[in-house]
């Protein structure tokens, strides 16, 4: 029987240990960190309830195919890659991790000797921005090209010029956080061509891969060619798709056995597996969560369209390109005559908590990131607060 999900439901998260809802006072609307305000799929809740009812929470086996849970989860992920992307992988290619963030930091430790380079494209998800420095590696960057329509593209000459003989790892973010870009196959092939020629390994953060809007299709860069797959670590998780980030379960797809061996060795003494409840939730989400996702995406797309229309009609000086993916909007506030920092302005004058664009590196100045993965009424309230704050600007 199909469950009808109500994404308009207002769920009180103030008493749920939510960093999103508890980082500000109760009078501030939190539109920042990337988790959604929606109840997770019913099959996930049922699977967690059944596991909790067992009552024993001993150490699980992980990164093995010897248990029914891990065997079934591996089979479901393999089938998912084949059906969605025509990408053939093997269960042995999978490495389970607590988070995608763990994955790209582990890749920095594993694949770049100290003082060698980790290359990124800004503005970008700020844990990726800090990964090189946090792991004692050389930070290398290029800025994505901001087009007249507010969308972003890649200057390939700049890409090449920004690399040197020290460059060892490129962290790709696709779909891109925060700008909402979905890289085309041609763009991904060019990325792969450059990295292969220069001997640079690709670590591809694809955590938002299921959250694409009409007219867009995700392509895992590793699915393009076996040679590219051998040079790539792909990071995915059910956490953004099915709103499970607190359960700490993600995975890397590493077809190259030597790269996989290095990543496993680098975990020793640092990573002791994945949350047992996260594993059960991941299996239930991927196996039985399609109906929930099929109802979520039209709701998110309608939220996106409502947001884009409101900004263009009601918020003079603020602009955005309609995101092709994710539930994150990248708002350009540079022409709004806001005194000082726009994130601080909207916090103080509108009671809205945004992610400040400066956190995302070069090119993020004058932007805020807005999370529209929420009930429509909450989104409308935040936009009206923005409108009132802008109307009260002097002169």
C-alpha positions in Angstrom: 0.0 0.0 0.0 1.4 3.4 -1.0 2.0 5.8 1.8 1.0 9.4 1.1 3.6 11.7 2.6 2.8 15.2 3.9 5.7 17.5 3.3 3.7 20.5 4.5 3.7 19.0 8.0 5.4 21.3 10.6 7.6 19.1 12.8 9.0 20.5 16.0 12.7 20.0 16.0 13.7 22.3 18.8 13.8 19.3 21.3 15.4 16.8 18.9 19.1 17.7 19.4 19.0 19.3 16.0 22.1 21.5 15.3 20.0 23.2 12.6 17.2 24.3 15.0 19.2 24.8 18.2 22.1 26.9 17.0 20.0 30.1 17.1 17.3 31.4 19.3 13.7 30.3 18.8 12.9 33.5 17.0 15.3 32.7 14.2 14.3 30.6 11.2 17.2 28.2 10.4 17.6 28.0 6.7 21.2 26.9 6.7 22.7 23.5 7.3 21.8 20.9 4.6 19.3 18.6 6.3 15.6 18.7 5.5 12.7 19.3 7.8 10.8 16.3 6.5 10.0 12.9 8.2 12.1 10.2 6.7 10.5 7.3 4.6 8.2 5.0 6.5 10.1 1.9 5.5 13.2 3.4 7.1 11.4 4.2 10.3 10.0 0.7 10.4 13.4 -0.9 9.8 14.9 1.2 12.6 12.0 0.3 15.0 12.5 -3.4 14.3 16.3 -3.2 14.9 15.7 -1.2 18.2 13.2 -3.7 19.4 15.9 -6.4 19.1 17.5 -4.6 22.1 21.1 -5.5 21.6 23.5 -3.1 19.9 26.8 -4.9 19.8 29.6 -4.3 17.3 28.5 -4.9 13.7 30.5 -6.4 11.0 31.3 -3.8 8.3 33.2 -3.8 5.0 32.4 -7.4 4.6 30.0 -9.5 2.5 29.8 -12.2 5.2 26.6 -11.0 6.9 23.1 -10.9 5.5 22.8 -7.2 6.1 26.1 -6.2 4.4 25.5 -8.7 1.5 22.0 -7.3 0.9 23.1 -3.7 1.2 26.0 -4.3 -1.3 23.6 -6.0 -3.7 21.1 -3.1 -3.5 23.9 -0.5 -4.2 25.3 -2.5 -7.1 21.8 -2.8 -8.6 21.1 0.9 -8.0 24.3 1.9 -9.9 23.4 -0.4 -12.8 19.7 0.7 -13.1 20.3 4.5 -12.6 23.5 5.0 -14.5 24.3 1.8 -16.4 27.4 1.5 -14.3 28.6 -2.0 -13.4 30.3 -2.2 -10.1 31.0 -5.1 -7.7 30.2 -5.4 -4.0 34.0 -5.6 -3.3 34.3 -2.1 -4.7 32.4 -0.7 -1.8 34.0 0.8 1.3 31.6 1.9 4.0 32.4 5.1 5.9 30.7 7.2 8.6 30.3 10.2 6.2 31.2 11.5 2.8 33.3 14.2 4.7 35.3 11.3 6.2 35.8 10.0 2.7 37.4 13.0 1.1 39.5 13.8 4.2 40.7 10.1 4.1 41.5 10.5 0.4 43.6 13.5 1.2 45.6 11.5 3.8 45.9 8.5 1.6 46.6 9.8 -1.9 48.6 12.9 -1.3 52.0 12.9 0.4 52.5 15.8 2.8 53.0 19.1 1.0 51.6 17.8 -2.2 48.5 19.4 -3.7 44.7 19.0 -3.3 42.9 20.9 -6.0 39.3 22.3 -5.7 36.9 24.6 -7.5 35.4 27.5 -5.5 33.0 28.5 -4.2 32.5 25.0 -2.7 31.2 23.1 0.3 33.4 24.4 3.1 34.6 21.1 4.5 36.0 20.4 1.0 37.5 23.9 1.1 39.3 23.0 4.3 40.3 19.4 3.6 43.8 20.1 2.3 44.8 22.3 5.1 43.1 20.1 7.8 45.2 17.2 6.5 48.5 19.1 6.1 48.4 19.2 2.3 49.0 22.0 -0.2 45.8 23.9 -1.0 45.2 24.6 -4.7 42.2 26.2 -6.2 40.5 27.7 -9.2 37.3 29.8 -9.2 34.3 28.7 -11.2 33.3 31.2 -13.9 30.2 33.2 -12.9 28.1 33.7 -16.1 25.8 36.6 -16.8 22.7 34.4 -16.0 24.1 33.6 -12.6 25.0 30.0 -13.5 28.6 28.7 -13.4 30.9 27.1 -15.9 34.5 25.9 -16.0 37.4 27.8 -17.6 39.4 24.9 -18.9 42.5 27.0 -19.5 42.4 28.2 -15.9 41.8 24.6 -14.8 45.1 23.5 -16.5 47.1 26.6 -15.4 46.0 26.1 -11.7 47.6 22.6 -11.6 51.3 21.9 -11.3 53.7 19.0 -10.6 52.6 18.9 -6.9 48.9 18.4 -7.7 47.9 14.9 -6.7 44.2 14.9 -5.9 41.2 16.7 -7.3 38.0 16.8 -5.2 35.0 17.2 -7.5 31.6 18.2 -6.1 28.8 17.0 -8.4 26.0 18.0 -8.1 27.8 21.1 -6.8 27.2 22.4 -3.4 26.5 25.4 -3.0 25.8 26.5 -6.6 23.5 23.7 -7.7 25.3 22.9 -10.9 25.1 19.5 -12.5 28.2 18.8 -14.6 27.5 17.6 -18.1 29.1 14.5 -19.5 31.4 16.6 -21.7 32.5 18.6 -18.7 33.2 15.4 -16.8 35.1 13.9 -19.7 37.3 17.0 -19.8 38.0 16.8 -16.1 38.9 13.2 -16.4 41.1 13.8 -19.5 43.1 16.5 -17.7 43.5 14.4 -14.4 44.5 11.2 -16.2 47.1 13.0 -18.3 48.6 14.7 -15.2 48.4 11.6 -12.9 45.9 13.3 -10.6 43.4 11.0 -8.7 39.7 12.2 -8.6 37.7 12.1 -5.5 34.1 12.8 -6.5 31.6 13.9 -3.8 28.3 12.9 -5.3 26.1 12.9 -2.2 23.4 15.0 -3.8 23.2 12.7 -6.9 19.5 11.7 -6.3 18.2 15.2 -5.9 18.0 16.4 -9.6 15.2 18.4 -11.1 13.4 17.9 -14.4 15.7 18.2 -17.4 18.9 17.1 -15.6 20.6 13.8 -15.2 23.4 12.8 -12.9 26.4 11.0 -14.4 29.0 9.5 -12.0 32.3 10.5 -13.5 33.6 7.0 -12.8 30.9 5.5 -15.0 32.1 7.2 -18.1 35.0 4.8 -18.8 36.9 1.9 -17.1 40.1 3.9 -17.1 38.4 6.8 -15.4 36.9 4.5 -12.9 40.4 3.1 -12.0 41.4 6.7 -11.2 38.4 7.7 -9.2 37.0 7.4 -5.7 33.2 8.1 -5.8 31.5 9.1 -2.5 27.7 8.7 -2.1 25.3 8.3 0.8 21.5 8.0 1.4 21.8 10.8 4.0 20.8 13.8 1.8 18.4 11.9 -0.4 16.3 10.3 2.4 17.1 12.8 5.2 19.3 10.5 7.3 22.5 12.5 8.1 22.5 11.9 11.8 22.7 8.1 11.2 26.2 8.4 9.9 26.4 5.9 7.0 28.0 6.5 3.6 30.1 4.6 1.1 32.9 4.9 -1.3 33.0 3.1 -4.7 36.6 2.3 -5.5 37.0 -0.1 -8.4 40.8 0.2 -8.3 41.9 -2.5 -5.8 45.2 -0.6 -5.0 43.4 2.6 -4.2 40.9 0.7 -2.1 43.7 -1.1 -0.2 45.3 2.3 0.6 42.0 3.8 1.8 41.3 0.8 4.0 44.9 0.9 5.5 44.5 4.6 6.2 41.5 3.9 8.5 43.5 1.9 11.0 43.2 3.3 14.4 40.9 6.1 13.2 37.7 4.7 11.8 36.1 1.7 13.5 33.1 1.2 11.2 29.6 2.5 10.5 26.7 3.0 12.8 24.6 -0.2 12.9 21.4 1.7 12.7 22.8 3.7 9.8 23.4 0.5 7.9 19.8 -0.7 8.5 18.5 2.7 7.5 20.6 2.7 4.3 19.3 -0.7 3.2 15.7 0.2 3.9 16.0 3.6 2.1 17.6 2.2 -1.0 15.5 -0.9 -1.2 12.1 0.6 -0.2 12.3 4.4 -0.3 11.6 5.0 -4.0 8.0 6.0 -3.3 8.9 8.6 -0.8 11.6 10.0 -3.1 9.1 10.1 -6.0 6.8 12.3 -3.8 9.6 14.4 -2.4 11.1 15.6 -5.7 8.0 17.3 -7.1 7.6 19.1 -3.7 11.2 20.2 -3.7 10.9 21.4 -7.4 7.8 23.4 -6.5 9.7 24.9 -3.6 12.5 25.8 -5.9 10.2 27.4 -8.4 8.4 29.3 -5.7 11.7 30.6 -4.4 13.0 31.6 -7.8 9.8 33.5 -8.7 9.7 35.3 -5.3 13.3 36.4 -5.5 12.9 37.7 -9.1 9.6 39.5 -8.3 9.9 40.6 -4.7 13.6 40.9 -3.7 15.3 43.7 -5.8 19.0 43.5 -5.9 19.1 39.7 -5.1 19.4 37.2 -7.9 20.0 33.5 -8.4 20.3 30.9 -11.1 17.6 28.2 -10.7 19.5 25.2 -9.1 19.6 22.1 -11.3 19.9 19.9 -8.2 20.1 19.8 -4.4 17.7 21.7 -2.1 20.2 24.6 -1.7 19.8 28.0 -3.3 22.8 30.2 -3.9 21.6 33.8 -3.5 23.6 36.7 -4.9 23.1 39.7 -2.7 25.8 41.9 -4.1 23.4 44.4 -5.8 21.0 44.7 -2.8 22.8 47.6 -1.2 23.1 45.6 2.1 25.5 47.3 4.5 28.3 44.8 5.3 27.9 41.1 5.4 24.5 39.8 4.0 24.4 36.7 6.2 24.8 38.9 9.3 22.3 41.4 8.0 19.6 38.9 7.5 20.3 37.3 10.9 20.0 40.6 12.7 17.3 42.4 10.6 15.2 39.4 9.5 15.7 36.7 12.0 16.9 34.2 9.4 20.0 31.9 9.8 21.7 31.4 6.4 25.1 30.0 5.5 27.3 32.9 4.8 28.8 32.8 1.3 32.2 33.7 2.5 32.5 30.3 4.1 32.6 28.7 0.6 35.8 30.4 -0.4 36.8 32.7 -3.3 33.7 33.9 -5.2 31.4 33.4 -2.3 31.6 37.0 -1.0 28.2 38.7 -1.0 26.2 35.4 -1.2 24.1 33.4 1.2 23.1 29.8 0.9 19.4 29.0 1.6 18.1 25.5 2.4 14.6 25.1 0.8 14.2 21.5 2.0 11.4 22.6 4.3 7.6 23.0 4.4 6.4 25.6 1.9 5.0 27.8 4.8 8.5 28.0 6.4 10.1 28.9 3.0 7.4 31.6 2.5 7.9 33.0 5.9 11.7 33.3 5.4 11.3 35.0 2.0 8.8 37.5 3.4 11.2 38.3 6.3 13.9 38.9 3.7 11.5 41.2 1.8 10.6 43.2 4.9 14.3 43.6 5.9 15.2 44.9 2.4 12.3 47.3 2.3 13.5 48.8 5.6 17.0 49.6 4.2 17.8 53.3 4.4 17.7 55.3 1.2 
